[in-house]
Amino acid sequence: MKKEISLYSLFLFIIPIVTLITCHNMYESYTNVKTIPFIDGKISISLVGRQDYTIWIFKPGFFFYMIISILFYLKISSYLIANDTQNKFKIYGFVSNFFLCAYIIALGNRDSLVYETIRRLAIILYIATMYINHLYLAKKLKFLRSYKKIQFNIMYLRIFYIIIFLMTILIIIGLPWVNPLFKYPDQLKNIIEWNYFLLVIIFYLPLSIMFLNIKEKVNI
């Protein structure tokens, strides 16, 4: 089970990174717009993904990411239960991926206000639920380590909390965007969007390495 969680964690980083890099490079090739969206915020993730020449890569890539994410949360839940730790990851995992699914389906329907509203609400709720999921997982792992049910280097927990801290800062900065009456700078919104999602998926890298080296308590 540990190796499966490690593999799923790795896929949850690789799949979206490859998808976004591919779509971003295609966007630059078609438009001749050179941009580093993490820094300049010239384009949004949605803009890159909904183009006629990128959407056929973006949507399947993120649907695959969504499926792996569901499998990941099911495995994490089972792993915690096997270590006598009740959790809500089956519910949390399905809820967050439901919002991601709604976002993916709504993406590309440019002429509909309904789809535009669904897309905006879905991405806000996905951001919120992924923040909760990461924080909840870090707390559960800390609990298991504290009670010596599993053993792993404390460095991993520190990395998780640093990532969550940075996500918190981005959420605070980007919070006014949720208010439709607030005129929020598009470039700042895009910078936050790209960097926040990067943090969401970077979280899985140390997690993947940790589960390769994790040790369970042996009862004698």
N, C-alpha and C positions, 0 to 999 in steps of 0.2 A: 504493500500500500504506500509506503514511503517513496519508493521509486516512481510510482504512478503520480503522486502529488508533485514530486520534483519535476517530472516530465511535463505535466500539465502546466505547472508554473512557468517553465521555460517557454512553452508554446504561447502562453498568455503575454509574453514579452515579444517573442519573435514575430508572431502573426501580424499584430497591428503595426509594428515597426516596419516590416517589409511592405505591408499594404500602403502605409502612408508615404514611405520613401518612394515607392513606385509611382503612386498617384501624383505626388509632389513633383517628381522629375518629369512626368508626362505633362503636367500643367505648365511647367517652365518651358518645355520644348514647344508646346502649342502656342503659348502666349508671348514668349520671349521676355517674361517678367522674372527677373532674378530676385529671389527673396529668401531670407532666413526667418521663417515665421515665428520662431521662438524668441527672436530679438526685435524684428521690425513690425510684426503683426500686420503685414500688408494683405494677407489672405487668411481665411478661416479654414478649419478642418472641413466644414460642410461645403465650402466653395470648392475646395480641391476634390472632394468626393462626389459632387453632384454633376460634374461636367459629363457631356455625352461620351467622351473618350476615356473617362476614368470610372464612371459609375459601375461599369460591368466588372471592374476589379475591386472597387471599394466595397460594394454591397456584399458580394460573396466572401470577401476577406473578413469582414466584420460579422457576418453570419457564422462563419467558421469559428471566429474568436468567441462568439456568444455561446456556441455549442460546447467548446472546450471549457469556457468559464462555468457553465452549468455542471459539467462533469467534475471540474475542480472542486466546486463547493459541496457536491455530493460526497466526494472522497474525503474532503477535510472534515465534514460532519461525521462520517463513519469513523475516521481516525480518532477524533476527539471522544466519541462515544466508546470506542474500543479502549480508550484510556480513562474511562469512568468520568467523562466530562460532558454533561448535557450542553446542547447548543442549539442555535436557531439558524444555522447556515443553510439548511435546505430551503427555508422560507426566504432568507435574505438573498441567497443566490438567485432564486427564481424571480424575486421582485426586481432586483437591479437589472437583470437580463431582460425582463419584460419591458422595462423602460428603454433599454438599448435597442430591443427589437422594434419598438414603436418609432424610435428615432430613425432607424435604418429604413423602415417601410415608408415613412413620411419624406425621407430625403429624395430630392429630385422632382417632387411635385411642386413646381415653382409658381403655378398660376392659381393656387388654391390657398385662401386665407386659413381654412380649416387645417390643412396639412402643415402650413407654416406655424400655426399655434401649437399643434401636436408636437412638431419637431422641437420647438423651443421649450415646451413644458417637459418633454421626454428627456432632453439633454440636461435640464436643471435637476430633475429628479434622479437621473442616472449619476450625476456628479455627487449629489447628496448621499445616495445609497452606497456608492463605492467608498466614500469617506467613512461612513459608518461601518461598512464591511471590513475595511483595512484596520480601523481602530479596534473593532471587536475581535478580529483575529489576533492582533498583537496582544490584547489583554488575555485572551484564552491561552496563548502560548506562554505568556508570562506566568499565568496561573499554574500551568502544567510544570513549568520549570521550578517555580517556587515550592511546589509540593513534591518535587523530585520524581514526578511521573515520567518525565522525559529529561534528557540532558542535551544541551547545546550551548555554544559559546554566547555569552551575554552580549557580545558585539552585534549579533544579529538583531536583538531587541532594540539596541541603540540606533541601529540603521533604520529599523522600521519606524521608530518614534521621530527620528529626524525627518524622514519622508512625510510622515503624517503632520508634523509641525509646519513644513513647507507648504503642504496642501492647505492647511488651516489659514496660513497667511494669504494664499491666493484666493481662497473663498472669501475672506474678509474684504480684500481689495475689490473683488468682482461682485460682491453682494448687491451693490446698487443697480447692476444690470438687470436683476430680477424685476425691479420696479419699471413697468412700461412707461411711466410718466417721467422717468429720469433719463436725461440725455447723456448716455454713456459713450465714451470714445470708442469707436469700432476697433481701432488698432490696439488699444489696451485690452479690450475684450478678447481679441484674437491671440495676443501674447499670453494672456492668462489661460485661455482655452488650450493652446498647444502645450504649455508648460505643465498645466494641471494633469492633462492626460498622460504626458510623459512620466510624471511622478506616479500616477496610477499603475502604469505598467512596469516601471522600474522596480516597484515594490516586490514584484514577483521574482526578480533575479536573485537577491539574497535569500529569498524564501526557497527557491529551487536548490541553491547550494546547501542551505541549512538542512533541508530534508534528506539530502544525500548523506549527511554526516550525523544526523540526529540519532540518539540512543535512547531506548526505552528502559524503564526500570524493570529489573528482573526480580520477581518475588520468589524467595526461597522458603 
